[in-house]
Amino acid sequence: MSERPYVLLSCAMSVDGYIDDASPERLRLSSPADFDRVDDVRATCDAILVGAGTVRRDDPKLLVKSEARRAKRKARGRSPDLVKVTVTWSGDLDPESRFFTTGEAAKLVYAHSQTAHEVAARLGDRAEVVDAGDPVSFPAMLNDLGARGVRRLMVEGGGGIHTHFLTSGLVDELQLVVAPFFIGDPSAPRFVKSGVFPQSPGRPMRLEEVTRIGNLALLRYLVGGARG
């Protein structure tokens, strides 16, 4: 069996733990300098994953933006873009989303067994749809990605995806950016949802690095025991 990918979870949140507000417009918690840092981290990875809710809500491209980084990846024999991965329970995905219509690398959709066939028919050749089980198995998904040659996976949300990865003990590294303001709206999405987390007071993460990016703080944690 191939080794599962190294999982790097990346997120920006307000001081009180929100990743967006409740308005229709996407709240930008990061700065241009931090967006460039995230682009640099993306360029070191093989694949990038977001949940289907993020695909629907934000319509992200999930591309490596820097031409210099794209050229460097290509010079090393890699695609300038990362393999894009999403996970869906409902199967509600639009084949015209920028997730599917942009980028040179493969697009993978891991779907609940009950919706996988329907999703495959809707997306056609826009993506490869993989039956991820009932319930959806995140360990099996990572094993499949490892078998496809993915060695380093970047996970960028949303809160439900963060929660699944963390509560399942599948995260190796957490890069958390804290923005210098509060949201204070209980209807807004948070970094994680309720759950039983192995990263507890008795089993804390290890703070590996603290970096100031203007008024933002980057906290880089190593999540001990994720491969145990």
C-alpha positions in Angstrom: 0.0 0.0 0.0 1.3 3.5 -0.9 2.0 5.8 2.0 -0.7 8.4 2.4 0.2 12.1 1.7 1.7 14.5 4.2 -1.4 16.7 5.1 -0.9 20.4 5.6 -4.0 22.2 6.7 -4.0 26.0 6.0 -6.5 28.5 7.3 -6.9 32.2 8.1 -9.3 33.2 10.9 -10.3 36.2 13.0 -9.1 36.4 16.6 -12.4 34.8 17.7 -12.1 31.9 15.3 -14.2 32.8 12.3 -13.1 32.2 8.7 -15.7 34.5 7.1 -18.6 36.8 8.1 -22.3 36.2 7.2 -22.5 38.7 4.3 -22.8 37.5 0.7 -19.3 38.8 -0.1 -16.2 36.8 0.8 -14.3 38.3 3.7 -10.6 38.6 3.0 -8.9 37.9 6.3 -5.3 37.9 4.8 -3.1 40.5 3.3 -1.4 40.5 -0.1 1.9 39.4 1.6 0.1 36.4 3.2 -1.7 35.5 0.0 1.8 35.4 -1.6 3.1 33.2 1.2 0.1 30.8 0.7 0.9 30.7 -3.0 4.5 29.8 -2.2 3.3 26.9 0.1 0.9 25.7 -2.6 3.8 25.5 -5.0 5.5 23.0 -2.8 2.5 20.6 -2.8 1.2 18.0 -5.2 -2.6 18.5 -4.6 -5.0 20.9 -3.0 -8.3 20.0 -1.3 -11.4 21.9 -0.4 -14.9 20.8 0.4 -17.8 21.0 -2.1 -19.3 23.7 0.1 -16.3 25.9 -0.6 -16.5 25.2 -4.3 -20.1 26.3 -4.3 -19.7 29.3 -2.1 -16.4 30.8 -3.2 -15.9 29.4 -6.7 -12.1 29.2 -6.2 -9.6 28.5 -8.9 -7.0 27.0 -6.5 -4.1 27.7 -8.9 -0.4 28.5 -8.3 -0.5 32.2 -9.3 3.2 33.2 -9.5 4.6 32.7 -13.0 8.0 32.2 -11.5 6.7 29.4 -9.2 4.8 27.8 -12.1 7.9 27.9 -14.3 10.0 26.3 -11.5 7.4 23.5 -11.1 7.4 22.9 -14.8 11.2 22.8 -15.0 11.2 20.0 -12.4 8.9 18.0 -14.6 5.7 18.8 -12.6 2.5 20.3 -13.7 2.4 24.1 -13.0 -0.9 23.5 -11.2 -1.8 21.2 -8.4 -4.2 18.3 -8.6 -7.5 19.6 -7.4 -9.5 17.5 -5.0 -13.0 18.0 -3.5 -15.3 15.9 -1.3 -19.0 15.8 -1.6 -21.8 14.2 0.3 -24.8 15.7 -1.6 -23.3 15.6 -5.0 -24.2 19.2 -5.7 -21.4 20.4 -7.9 -21.6 22.6 -11.0 -19.3 21.5 -13.9 -18.9 25.1 -14.9 -17.3 26.0 -11.5 -13.8 27.4 -11.8 -12.6 24.5 -9.8 -13.2 22.3 -12.9 -12.7 24.8 -15.8 -9.2 26.2 -14.8 -5.8 24.6 -14.3 -3.8 22.0 -16.2 -3.8 19.2 -13.6 -6.3 16.6 -12.8 -9.5 17.2 -10.9 -10.7 14.5 -8.4 -14.1 14.3 -6.7 -14.5 11.9 -3.8 -18.3 11.3 -3.5 -20.6 9.5 -1.1 -21.5 6.1 -2.5 -25.2 7.1 -3.0 -24.3 10.1 -5.1 -21.1 9.1 -6.9 -22.8 7.8 -10.1 -25.0 10.9 -10.4 -22.0 13.2 -9.9 -19.9 11.3 -12.5 -22.7 11.7 -15.0 -23.1 15.4 -14.3 -19.4 16.3 -14.5 -18.5 14.1 -17.5 -14.9 14.6 -18.5 -14.4 17.6 -16.2 -13.3 15.4 -13.3 -12.7 11.8 -12.2 -15.3 10.8 -9.6 -14.2 8.3 -7.0 -16.7 6.4 -4.8 -15.5 7.3 -1.3 -17.8 5.0 0.6 -20.8 5.2 2.9 -20.0 7.0 5.1 -17.2 8.9 3.2 -13.9 7.5 4.3 -11.2 10.1 4.7 -8.4 7.6 5.4 -9.4 5.6 2.2 -9.4 8.9 0.3 -5.8 9.7 1.4 -4.7 6.2 0.6 -6.1 6.6 -2.9 -4.3 9.9 -3.3 -1.1 8.3 -2.2 -1.5 5.6 -4.8 -1.8 8.3 -7.4 1.5 9.8 -6.4 0.3 12.6 -4.2 3.0 13.1 -1.5 2.0 16.4 -0.1 -1.6 17.6 0.2 -2.7 21.1 1.1 -6.2 21.3 2.7 -7.9 24.8 2.6 -11.3 24.3 4.1 -14.0 24.9 4.9 -14.8 24.4 8.5 -16.5 21.0 8.0 -13.5 19.7 6.1 -11.1 21.0 8.7 -13.1 19.3 11.4 -13.1 15.9 9.6 -9.4 15.9 9.0 -8.5 17.1 12.6 -10.9 14.8 14.5 -9.8 11.9 12.4 -6.1 12.5 13.3 -5.1 12.9 9.7 -3.4 16.3 9.8 0.4 16.5 10.0 0.9 20.2 10.0 -1.4 23.2 10.7 -0.6 26.7 9.4 -3.0 29.1 11.1 -3.1 32.8 10.3 -4.8 35.0 12.9 -6.3 38.3 11.6 -6.3 41.3 14.0 -10.1 41.7 14.4 -13.3 40.0 15.6 -16.4 38.8 13.7 -18.6 38.1 16.7 -21.5 36.7 14.6 -22.6 33.2 15.6 -24.2 32.7 12.2 -20.8 33.1 10.4 -18.6 30.0 9.6 -15.9 29.1 12.0 -12.5 27.5 11.7 -13.8 24.2 13.0 -17.2 22.8 14.1 -18.0 20.8 17.1 -16.2 17.5 17.5 -14.0 15.2 19.5 -10.4 16.3 18.7 -7.4 14.2 19.5 -5.4 17.5 19.7 -6.5 17.9 23.4 -4.9 19.4 26.6 -3.4 16.0 27.1 -2.1 15.7 23.6 -1.3 19.2 22.4 0.1 20.3 19.1 3.7 21.5 19.0 4.1 25.1 18.1 7.0 25.0 15.6 7.0 28.6 14.4 5.5 32.0 15.0 5.8 34.6 12.2 4.6 38.2 12.0 3.2 39.2 8.6 2.3 42.9 9.1 -0.6 42.8 11.6 -1.2 39.1 11.0 0.3 36.3 13.0 1.2 32.9 11.4 1.2 30.0 13.9 2.7 26.9 12.5 1.9 23.7 14.4 3.1 20.2 14.0 0.3 17.8 14.9 2.0 15.0 16.9 1.0 11.4 16.3 -0.9 12.0 13.1 0.8 9.0 11.5 0.6 6.9 14.6 
